[in-house]
Amino acid sequence: MSSFSLCRKRRTDILLSVDYFLEKYAVENIERDRMVDALKSTRGNMAKAAKIVGLTERRFAYRARKYGIDFRWYR
C-alpha cells in the first residue's frame, strides 16, 4: 500500500469522525431545545414535559441531568 493511499484513508477516517461528531452535537442540541421548550410550556412540570417530548419521566430526568437542565429554573 502506498503512502498516498494511507494518507487518503486517514483523511477519510478523520472526515467521517468529524461528521459523526457534528451530527451527534446537532441532534443533542435539538433534543435539549425540545426538552427546554416542553419545560417552559409546562412551567417546570417534568411529568408533563416528558409526555410532550415522548419520553418516560425517568429517561427525561436522565437526559435533563446529562444536558445540565434543571427543571426548577422553569417554575
C-alpha contacts under 8 A as a table, 3 or more apart, distances in Angstrom:
res1	aa1	res2	aa2	distance
1	M	5	S	6.63
1	M	6	L	7.15
2	S	5	S	5.45
2	S	6	L	6.53
3	S	6	L	5.02
3	S	7	C	6.17
4	F	7	C	5.17
4	F	8	R	6.14
5	S	8	R	4.94
5	S	9	K	6.07
6	L	9	K	5.07
6	L	10	R	6.22
7	C	10	R	5.14
7	C	11	R	6.07
8	R	11	R	5.06
8	R	12	T	6.15
9	K	12	T	5.08
9	K	13	D	6.17
10	R	13	D	4.99
10	R	14	I	6.11
11	R	14	I	5.10
11	R	15	L	6.14
12	T	15	L	5.10
12	T	16	L	6.11
13	D	16	L	5.14
13	D	17	S	6.20
14	I	17	S	5.16
14	I	18	V	6.14
15	L	18	V	5.07
15	L	19	D	6.11
16	L	19	D	5.07
16	L	20	Y	6.15
17	S	20	Y	5.00
17	S	21	F	6.17
18	V	21	F	5.08
18	V	22	L	6.16
19	D	22	L	5.18
19	D	23	E	6.06
20	Y	23	E	5.17
20	Y	24	K	6.07
21	F	24	K	5.15
21	F	25	Y	6.04
22	L	25	Y	5.04
22	L	26	A	6.09
23	E	26	A	5.12
23	E	27	V	6.20
24	K	27	V	5.18
24	K	28	E	6.13
25	Y	28	E	5.14
25	Y	29	N	6.18
26	A	29	N	5.14
26	A	30	I	6.26
27	V	30	I	5.15
27	V	31	E	6.12
28	E	31	E	5.05
28	E	32	R	5.98
29	N	32	R	5.05
29	N	33	D	6.06
30	I	33	D	5.14
30	I	34	R	6.20
31	E	34	R	5.15
31	E	35	M	6.26
32	R	35	M	5.13
32	R	36	V	6.22
32	R	64	A	7.80
32	R	67	Y	6.71
33	D	36	V	5.11
33	D	37	D	6.08
34	R	37	D	5.12
34	R	38	A	6.12
34	R	53	V	6.98
35	M	38	A	5.10
35	M	39	L	6.20
35	M	49	A	7.08
35	M	50	A	7.84
35	M	53	V	6.69
35	M	64	A	7.67
36	V	39	L	5.07
36	V	40	K	6.14
36	V	69	I	7.56
37	D	40	K	5.05
37	D	41	S	6.18
38	A	41	S	5.18
38	A	42	T	6.19
38	A	49	A	4.82
38	A	50	A	7.72
38	A	52	I	6.48
38	A	53	V	6.94
39	L	42	T	5.15
39	L	43	R	5.79
39	L	44	G	4.74
39	L	45	N	6.37
39	L	46	M	6.72
39	L	49	A	5.35
39	L	71	F	6.74
39	L	74	Y	6.32
40	K	43	R	5.04
40	K	44	G	6.21
40	K	74	Y	5.68
40	K	75	R	7.98
41	S	44	G	7.82
41	S	49	A	7.86
42	T	45	N	5.35
42	T	46	M	7.86
42	T	48	K	6.43
42	T	49	A	6.18
43	R	74	Y	5.45
43	R	75	R	4.87
44	G	49	A	7.64
44	G	71	F	5.09
44	G	72	R	6.06
44	G	73	W	7.25
44	G	74	Y	4.63
44	G	75	R	4.76
45	N	48	K	5.60
45	N	49	A	6.12
45	N	71	F	7.35
45	N	75	R	7.79
46	M	49	A	4.95
46	M	50	A	5.88
46	M	57	E	6.84
46	M	60	F	7.65
46	M	61	A	7.67
46	M	71	F	6.80
47	A	50	A	5.24
47	A	51	K	6.39
47	A	57	E	5.66
48	K	51	K	5.09
48	K	52	I	6.31
49	A	52	I	5.08
49	A	53	V	6.27
50	A	53	V	5.19
50	A	54	G	5.93
50	A	55	L	5.06
50	A	56	T	5.93
50	A	57	E	5.52
50	A	60	F	5.64
51	K	54	G	4.97
51	K	55	L	6.03
51	K	56	T	6.97
51	K	57	E	7.78
52	I	55	L	7.85
55	L	58	R	7.98
55	L	59	R	6.09
55	L	60	F	5.84
56	T	59	R	5.30
56	T	60	F	6.06
57	E	60	F	5.02
57	E	61	A	6.05
58	R	61	A	5.18
58	R	62	Y	6.21
59	R	62	Y	4.98
59	R	63	R	6.13
60	F	63	R	5.26
60	F	64	A	5.98
61	A	64	A	5.00
61	A	65	R	6.16
62	Y	65	R	5.23
62	Y	66	K	6.21
63	R	66	K	4.74
63	R	67	Y	6.11
64	A	67	Y	5.23
64	A	68	G	5.94
64	A	69	I	4.78
64	A	70	D	6.92
65	R	68	G	5.01
65	R	69	I	5.94
65	R	70	D	7.37
66	K	69	I	7.73
70	D	73	W	5.85
70	D	74	Y	7.91
71	F	74	Y	5.69
71	F	75	R	7.31
72	R	75	R	5.50
